[in-house]
Amino acid sequence: MDNITVTLDDVKKAQAALAGLVHHTPLDRSHTFSAMVGCEVYLKLENLQKTGSFKIRGAYNKIHSLTDDEKRRGVIAASAGNHAQGVAFAARLAGIRATIVMPEVAPLAKIMATRGYGAEVLLAGAVYDEAFQKAKQVQAEKGQTFIHAFNDPAVIAGQGTVGLEILHDLDDVSAIVAPIGGGGLIAGIAAAVKELAPHVKIYGVQAQGASAVYMSKQAHELKTTPDAVTMADGIAVKVPGDLTFAIIDKYVDDVVVVDDEATAGAILMLLERAKLMVEGAGAVSLAAVLHGKIPAKGKVACILSGGNIDVNFISRIIERGLVKAGRRVKMTTLVLDRPGELQRLLAIIARSRANVIHVYHDRVARNVPLGQAVVELSLETRDALHTDEILANLRREGYTVNLL
């Protein structure tokens, strides 16, 4: 396939157009993650970009290229959230109207932020592809200019400026790892980096539940998936772009997939170890490196593409991560139904240095023997070993304990 529509020169022109309008985001070496995988891991912090993701780069470059007539008609886009905010912000800078169609399940934080930038938001469909169809329908009715989330040369070129910044800040980088939804980010990066530094490996990462580009790369032809089910909503795309895939097929060295468990773990580790808030789509690159999907050699730059994650979702990830790490545990046991027995149980927990989060005591529950009560405990512990120690202490004192 040879349908390459974006060149290094296009990306350099985009960089000039974006100068002073977007952040040259940090490329931060992580000592923690480097030690974990045995190579030098650098984090490209596009989660700190204006609007919270790299998408402002492509959106503004596209709007900058519009004719006066196209601008007068206003713009319309379909997005799971980050492109929405990028288009809304870029349109506000250009003084033009913007309509954004987002999936009905888009995170509330992304919807509110998009409206906050002044765009009209319409909700349609369960995934990006369904929102895209609705946006094309509205465009046909109103005559607005469509700003594609990834399958557009100007958008691809704008996203490629991330690659130029990495080469500027780390000229001896060995590999660049980027998330893939529709492919605009990695296509732009690959088009620029492979021309300037062909020895640099380019790796793409998809969610296991939305792996159309992975499948396409394996077959060297466009493939689609019937569904796109993943917590990483920013890369939940069923149909890749033909323009982006042509570049990916030519320049990208490999595409891998990670499951949502790995992604959630990476989000939690970035929050706890690096003090960085990153959304699912932004964390898949690091997840792939941490789980050995990408060769750990030399200096590896992982692009954290966005940080627009709903705080309620973060809380669920944290709770799940703590349980998985053995730092949050629920258990039940039986105590005698008489004064002081609950206090005795809790005293053992206290001596074990665990923190009690929740206690539920019930003496009339079904299957509880007469004269006894069931106690359900939620505990905060240091790790799985600490939990084992607590269980051993309780059983030594005669309690029969069941983990929930």
N, C-alpha and C positions, 0 to 999 in steps of 0.2 A: 504494500500500500504506500503510495507516495502522493500525499495530498497536503504537503506542508505549507501552511499559510502564514506562519509567524517566523520571523528571522531575528537574529541577534540585533540587527539594526532597529527593528520594530520595538524590541524591549528597551534598547537604549533611548529611543525617542519617548517611550512611555516614562522612563525614569526622569527625563528632562521635564515632561509635562507635570509629573507628580512632585517635583522638587519644591519643598516648602509647604506642601499640602498634606503629606503623610509622614509618619515617623520613620526614620531609619532605626528600626527596632534593634535592641541588644542581641548579641550572640554570646550567650553566657555559658562558660565551661562549668559543668556540674561535677564536682569531686565525688559526690555520693554515687551518682549513676555510673560514673567512669569506673569507680572501684567495683561496682556490682557486675559489670559486663566485661571488664578487662581491656577497654580501649578508652580513648578520650571522647567523651560525650559532650557535645555542645547543644544548647537549647536556643533555637531561634524564636524569640518571644513575640510572635505576632498576636498573641493574646493581649499584648499591651498596645496594639495598634489602635488608631482612631476607629471608633465604632466597635472595638473589641475583636476585630479579625482582619485578615489580609484582604478581605473582599473590597474594601474601599479603593484599593489600587486599581483593580480591573474596572470597577464601576465608574470611577472618576475618569479614567483614561478613555472609556467608551463615550461618556457624556461629553468630554472635551472634544471628541472627534466629530460630534454631530453638527449638521448644518443648522443655520438659523431657523429654517422651516421645520426641521425635525424637533428642535428645542421648543418652538412655539406650540407644537402639538402635544407636548408633554411626553413623559416616558412611563412605561409599564414594565413590570418584571414579575417573575415567579421565584419564590425563594422559601427555603425552610427557616430562614432567619437572618443569617449573616449577610448574604447578598442583598436582602431587603434593606438592612440598615445601611449598607454601603451605598446602594442606589439612592435611598432617601436622603442621606447626608450629602452625597455628591450633587443631587438635584437641588438641594437647598443652597449649596454653594454657587450653583449655576443660575439660581433664581427661576427654576422651572418646576412645573407640577409633576408629581410622581404618584402612581398607583401601584401597590404591591399586592399580589395574590399569594397568600401563605397557606400551608396545610392547616386544617382545623386542629391538628394536634401539636402545632408549633408551640414551643415554650412561651408562656405568658410574658416572661421578661423580654423576649425578642419582639413579640408583638407590640408591647408597650413602648419599647425603645424606638421601633420603626415609626410608630405614630408620633412619638416625641420629636423625631426629626422632621415632621411635617407632612409625611406621606399619608395617603388614603390607603387603608388596609382592608382587603377582602379576604375572607377565609373560605377555602374550598378544598375538598379532597382529603385523603388520609396521608398521602406522601407528596413529595415534590412533583413527581411526574403528573399527578392529577391536578395540582395547583397550576402547573405549566399549561395544561390543556385549557383550563378556565381562563388563564391570562391571555392566551392566544384568541379565545373567543371574545373577550372584552376588547382586545386590541382591534379586532376586525370591526367591532361595533363603533368604537370611538376614534379610531385612526391614530392612536398614540404610537410612539416609537418604542419598539421592544428592546429591552436590555437583557440579553441572555445571561444566565448565571455562569456559563462556562464555554459554550460553543460559539464563540465570537472572537475573531482575531484581535480586536482591540482589548477585549477583556483578558484574553490569554497573555497578551504582551504586558498588560499592567501587572498581572500576577507574577510574571517572570522577573520583575524587579526584585523580588525576594531573593532569587538566585544571585543576581548581581551584588546585592548587599553581602551575602554570605562569602562570595569570592573576595570582595573588598576587605572584609574583616578577618578572613581566615584563608589566605591564598594557598595553603597546603592542605586544605580539606580533602579527605579521602572519599567520603560518601555523603550524600544528602538524602534524607528520608522524609517523605512528604505524604500526607493523607490524600486519598483519592475518593471523590464522589463522582462528579461528572468529568473531572480531569483537568480543569482549567489551571489550577495551581501548578501541578507537576508538569503539565505540558509547557507552560511558560518558562518554568525553571529549566527544564531539560533543553528547550530550544536555545536558551541563552548559554547555559553552563557547558553543554556539550560542544558548542562552537568555540568557547574561550578556553575550556579545560577538558578536553575529551577523555582524559584519564579518570576524572571524577565519576564515581559510580552514583547512579540515580535510582533510588528504590521507592516504590509506591506501596501504600498500605491501605487496604480496604477492610470494612467490617465484614465479618463472615456472613451476616444476613443481608448484605447488599454488595455482592461481589461481581457485578457485571464487567468491570474493567479487567479484573483478575481473569475471568473466563475468556474475555476477548483477547487478552494478551497471550494466553495459552494457545488459543486457536488462530491467532493472527487475523482475526476478522471480528466485526462487531457482534456481540452477543448481548442479550437482555435477560433480566430476571423477572419472574412473574410478580415477585414481591420485593420490598426493601424494608426488612424488619430489623432494626438495631436501635440501641440507646443513643448511638451517635447520629442524631438527626441531621446534622450538617452534611453528612455524606450518604444519606439514605436515598440513593438514586437508582432507578431500575434501568434507565436507558443512557448509556454513555454518549458523549458527543462524537460525531464523525471527525470533526476537525481536531479535537483534543486527542482522540484515539490514534489518528495518523501520526501525531508527534510522539505519543507514548510508545507506539509500536516500533518506531524508528530509533528513538533515543533512550528510553527508560530501560535499565538493565534487568529489572525484575519487579514483579508485583506480588505481594503476599497478602494474606488475610489474618486477622486476629478476631477472637471472639469477644463478646461483651464483658465477660469476666475479667479478661486481661486488660481491657480498656478501663473498666471501673477501678481496677487495682492501680493502674497508672495515674488516674485522676487523683486517687487518694494519696499516692506516694508523692505526686507533685505538690499537693496541698500541704502535706505534713513535712516532707523533707526539703522542698524547694520554696515553700511559701508562695506557690503560684496557683491561681485559680484557672483551670483549663476545662473546656467542654469535651464531650466525648470525641468528636471529630478531631479536635486538637491534640488529643492524648494518644491516638492510635499509633503515631510514629514512634513515640517512646515505648509504648507497649510492645511493638514489634521488636525493638532492640532488646528490651529487657527479657523477652521470651525466646530469644535466639533465632528469630525469623530472618534477621539481617546479619550478615557476617560482621563480627566485631573486630575491625581492623583500623588502625590509624586514628584519624580524627573524623568523627561522625557527627554531622549536624542534623538534629531532629527538629523539624518545624512544628512548633505548637501553634497551630493555625488560628485558634480562636479561644476566647475565654467567656463567651456568652452562655453561661449555664444557669439554669433556674436554681435558686437557693433551696427550694424544697427538694429538688432532685439531688442536690449535694448532700442534704441531710440523710437521704435514703442510701446513698453510696457510702457515706461515712458509717452508718449503722451496719450495713452489710459487710463492709470492710473490717470493722471491729470484730464482728462475729466470726468472720472467716479467719482472722488472725488470732482468735482465742482471747481477745481483749474485752469481749462482751459476751456474757453467758447467762442462759436461763436454766433453772433447775427446779425440780419439785422433790419434796420429801414429806414424811409424816411425822407429826409430833403428838405427844400426849395432850389431851384437851384439858389442861389444868393451868393455873396461874404459874408464870415463870418459865414455862417450857419454850415459848417463842423467844424470850430473852436469852435463854441458854443457847439456843440455836444461833442467834445473832452474835452472841459473844464469841462463838467459835469462828464465825466469819470475820469478826473484827480482829481476832488474834492472828488470823491468816492474812491480814492487811489487804482485804478486798473491800471495795466500796459498794455499799448497797444502794441500788438505784430504785428498786421497787419491791414491795412485799405484799403478797396477797395471802390471806389466812381464811380458810373456809372449813368449818366443822360439820356442815350439813350437805356437802357435795355427795353426789351419787358414788357408790363404791368406796366411800371412806368408812372404815370400821367405827362402830360406836365407841366413844371415849377417846377418839383421836381426831386430828384435824390435818388437812393437807395445807402445805405452805409452798407457794411458788415464789421464787426469788429471781430477781434480775441483778446481776453483779457486774461491776467493772473490775477487770483484772489486768495484770501486766502483760501476760501472754499465755499461750497454751500450757506451758509448764506450770505457771502459777495456778491455773485452773485445776490441773491434775493434783497439785499440792492441796488445794482446798477440798477437793473431792476425797482425797485420802484422809484428811483430818476429820471430815464429817463421818466417813465410814468407820474410822477407828473409834469414834464416839458412839457408834451403834446406829447411825442413820442410814436408811436405804435411800439413795439419791438417784434420780433419773434426770438426764440432760434433755432439754427440749430443743 
